[in-house]
Amino acid sequence: MAAPAKRVEQLDRVVIRFAGDSGDGMQLTGDRFTSETAQLGNDISTLPNFPAEIRAPAGTLPGVSSFQVHFADYDILTPGDAPNVLVAMNPAALKANLSELPPGADIIVNTDEFTRRNLAKVGYPVSPLEDGSLQEFAVHPVPLTSMTIGALADSGVAKKDAERAKNMFALGLLSWMYSRPFESTLRFLERKFAKRPDLVAANKTAFQAGWNYGETTEAFSVRYEVKPARMRPGTYRNITGNQALALGLVASAVRSKLPLFLGAYPITPASDILHELSKHKRFGVTTVQAEDEIAAIGAALGASYGGALGVTTTSGPGVALKGETISLAIALELPLVIVDVQRAGPSTGMPTKTEQADLNMALFGRHGEAPLAVIAPKSPSDCFHAALEAARIALTYRTPVILLSDNYVANGSEPWMLPSVDELPDLSVDFTMSPNSPDGRFLPYLRDPETLARPWAIPGTPGLEHRIGGLEKADKTGDISYDPANHEHMVRIRQARIDAIPVPDVDVEDPEENARVLVLGWGSTYGPIGAACRALRQRGLPIAQAHLRHLSPLPANLGEVLQGYDRVVVPEMNLGQLAAVIRSKYLVDAVPFNQINGLPFTAATLESMLEDVVKNG
């Protein structure tokens, strides 16, 4: 007799968190669930969170790895403040995440791992599954490990390999529970284990066993559906910030008709950009994994000198090492894109946790007066457009540009609508091919009157031989100069070149045009700030939001915008670096609101703080 059909409920949004040991495959599980969800057309935002160690101690709190995915039938801005569903593969995963669960949340627990030994590792004297401490939640005990091993008893794979497939059992169960398609996951398994047909079959069987368990067990009486979100017509793909940034760099090379050269040293969380770019040699991309950070930027600057679009990628510790060569690029006035995927510092800090604390270093972290352009993407998909903008500024104004991403943006993902290539900006470059002075000489520092950029001459071009190096240049000729007046002139004109870069005015979201409080953000705070402001407006509290992509130079209208509000609040994942810039430049009493715990702001945290500012000033 067939099992009765399960009841189906419609939901508008769900937040799921997969959590387990760093060896339990939680990142892979979350990534596959996200890919399945993207196919259905839901809006998505994700938050991977994992330890820095390659294999942290099993069963311990420091070793917990999690992946949170928020999907909805409407436009969402964050990965969600708290999960509606927690999949806990062991006691450590439960304990590490329990405090963040709202009452009534579903907890799917792998009971096989709740042994006395694993409980003791995290300080549980008694199993929380038995002591009544989880009464406010809907707990679903499932022996994931033993059921997976049982499903694969006749597969011929070793018991250890069978046990590893428990994440696919969990994925199958959640895919059934939330009515996700699974064909792409099966194809993914075929590709991932192409050299091990036995593992392909085992993981497929484990996935199907999880799906069938949900379909047949009485423990889950309800399935859920989240309808597709209304989105602009187009072709979409799910993309992480690092992937989008890499593709933006490839698009920049194509649109500038220049070869792209990446000099990089592997560092978390920027390494994925190197990995992605190495796949695109057919677009004229050259990637070099250098022996250290200094060699990486030296190679990139050399490529720019040779007529390529030079790029180097790193995180905060690497930017510190690259500082001298960045100064050299400023003196040489050559295009160079420096990608800083920020992480928690100082020193090694917390390599897999997020922070926005490199802004001061990007703006001021070089010896002498050494100005450059700084921009920051606001979301994973925006990394594509930020990369294009960084390349545009670098190529047009012959300057290094620092692109400040961060771990939250880099590893998070969301739907990205593929742009039309023809609609991307034309970044074509005119190289100098002949002498540019009336007497037939080449003057390497004779500037374009509009951009103040100097000529870009490819080495070896007849008649365009010129001196380069870090010593101060004489105006126009580029000869070595120690003349005081010339030095002051060159310092001021290098600054003027950056100040003159035209950047779009900052837009203000103030629907009723009656807000007296402005929230000013930059980079990855866009989503949490936007979600908090949206919630306040829905409750009838007026509030305005503005977000900065360009941090050097700042938008020309920013001062006027700031003067139009009684209070300006600046949430940042640092100790107030942008707020200090705003205060000093515009003499505005900007109120900093800071968080530096390695995690992004939650919308609820900002909503509560901003409500107090709106009501009490």
Secondary structure, 3 states (H helix, E strand, C coil): CCCCCCEEEEECEEEEEEEEECCCCHHHHHHHHHHHHHHHCCEEEEEEECCCCCCCCCCCHHHEEEEEEEEECCCCCCCCCCCCEEEECCHHHHHHHHHHCCCCCEEEEEHHHCCHHHHHHCCCCCCCCCCCCCCCCEEEEECHHHHHHHHCCCCCCCHHHHHHCHHHHHHHHHHHHCCCCCHHHHHHHHHHCCCCHHHHHHHHHHHHHHHHHHHHCCCCCEEEEECCCCCCCCCEEEEEHHHHHHHHHHHHHHHHCCCEEEEECCCCCCHHHHHHHCCCHHHCEEEEECCCHHHHHHHHHHHHHCCCEEEEEECHHHHHHHHHHHHHHHHHCCCEEEEEEECECCCCCECCCCCCCCHHHHHHCCCCCCCCEEECCCCCCHHHHHHHHHHHHHHHHCCEEEEEEEHHHHHCEEEEECCCHHHCCCCCCCCCCCCCCCCCCCCCECCCCCCCCCCCCCCCCCCCCCCCCCCCECCECCCECCCHHHHHHHHHHHHHHHHCCCCCCCCEECCCCCCCEEEEEEHHHHHHHHHHHHHHHHCCCCCEEEEECEEECCCCCHHHHHHCCCEEEEEECCCCHHHHHHHHHHCCCEEEEECCCCCCCCHHHHHHHHHHHHHHC
